[in-house]
């Protein structure tokens, strides 16, 4: 590579000294803390022999690693955008299912607000912060089946309702027995 560039007079002697001339040991320590962008020591160990074979200087190696880092950041940003769009589409689908569901009261009604308050109470009482984060990040918190499940749980734990199990076991008393008591 160096020979090709020299033959074509693309590089001056100063440029050649900066781009070529392998150091005793490459220093890439400033990049090793970038794990969030896919820094991989295994891949770096595969790349270093290639850099040595090309007789790259430290400056050349840094230029290539900077470019690789920039590419990784761009790919990560594109991936995150794609994932955000997918999540928005999924939530829009859940919203459509929610609107079409016959068990859930129609939107913009008082019954819907009451329904959602009951479901929200159960959600807040039974979901740990970790579960809330999972449901939120996956978009499942908007799925109508999950909302109906929390509504049913909320109905079971509602504080202002009584559970009627049937006829009480207590014997009915006549007014006279209530006033004068019974012989027992």
N, C-alpha and C positions, 0 to 999 in steps of 0.2 A: 504494500500500500504506500509506504513511504517512498519507494522507488518510483512508483507511478506518478505521485504528486511532484516529485523532484524533476522527473523527465518532462512533465508538462509545464514546468515553471510556475506552478500554482502557489508555491510557498516560498517565502524568502527564507534565508538562513535563520533569522530570528524566530519566525513562525515555526520552523521545523524544530527548533530547540524547545519551544513551548509545547508543541503537540506530541513530539516523539522524544524518547529517551526515558525508558522505564526506570523508576526509582528502585532502591533496594527493597522497599516494602511499600505497598499502596496503603494510604490512610483513608479509609472510608467511614471513620467513626462518627462523623457528623450526620451520616445517613442511617446508622443502625438504630436510632431511636424512632424511626418513622414506620413502625409496625402497622399503624392505621391505614397506610397507603400501600400495603402489600409488600413491605420490605421482607425479603426472604433470604436468610443467611445461606441456605442451601443453593439458591440460584446465584447468589453473589460468589460463592465458592466455585461455581461452574463458569461464571463470567471472568473471574480474575485470570485464569490461564489464557483465555482469549485476549485479554488486554495485554498480557505479557508477550504473547506471540506477536501481537501487532505493535509491540514496543511503544505503547501509549505512555505518555507522561502523566503525572498526577493531575495536571490541569486538564488534559484530555479526558481522563477518567472522570473527573468531576463534571465536565461538560456533559458527558454521556449519562452519568447518574442523575444530573439535574434534569435532563430531558426525559429520562425514564420516570422520574418522580412527577414531573409535570403531566406526563401521559397518564400515570396512575391516578393522579388527582382528578384529571378530566374524566377518566373512565368511572371513577367513584361517583363523581357528581352526576354523570349521565345515568348511572345505575340508580342512584337515589331518586332522580327525577322520574325515571321509569317506574320505580316502586311506588312513588307517591301517586302517579297517575293510575296505576293498577288498583291501589287502595281506594282512591276516589271513585273509580268505576265500580268496585265491589260494594262500596257504601251506597252508591246510587242504585245499584241493583237491590240491595237490602231495603232501601227506602221505597222502591217500587213494590216490593213484596209486602212491606208494612202497610202501604196504602191499599193494597188489594186484599189484605187479610180480613176475613169476615168476623173473626172473634174480637178484633181490636176496634174500639169505637172510631167513628169517622174523625178525620183531622179537624182541627180548629173548634172542637167542641169541649164543653165543660167535662163531659164524661171521659174524654181522652186525657185531659189534664189530671183528673182524679185517678184514672187507670195508670198513667205514667208515674204519679206520685207514689202509689202503692208499690209499683215495680221498683222505683228508685229507692224506697225505704228498704226493701229486701236486699237490693243490690248493695247498698251502703252497710247493712248489718252483717251480711254474709261473705262479702268479697274482701280478701286481703288486698293490701296495696299492690302486691305482685300480680295477683289475678286481675285486678283492675287495669294494670298496665298492659298485660297480655291482651285482654279483651279490647282495650282502646287501640293498641298498636296494630292489631289484626283486623280491626273494623267490625269484629263480631258483636260488639256492644250494640250495634244498630240492627242486628238480625232479629226479625220479628219473633222467631221461636224462642230466642233467649229472653226477649222482653216479656213474652207470655209466661215463660217459666218463672221469671222473677215476680211477675204479677201474682201468679198462683201461690208462690211462697209468701208474698206479702199479704195475701188474703188469709193465709193460715196463721200468720203471726200478728195480724191486726189487733191492736189493743182495745178498740172500742166495740168489738163484736163479741157476742156470747156464743158458746158452743152448746147447742141443744142436742142432747143425746136421746131424747124421748120423754116419756112420762116419768115424773119424779117418783121415787120409791116411797115417799111419805104418804101415809094414809090420810084421806080427807076427813076433816072433823066437821061436825055439825056446829051451828052457832051456839047451842047450849053447851056442848063439850068445850068449846073455846072459852065461854064465859065461866063455866063451873068446873071445868076439868073433867078428867075421865077417871074411872076406878081401875086402878092397876096395882 
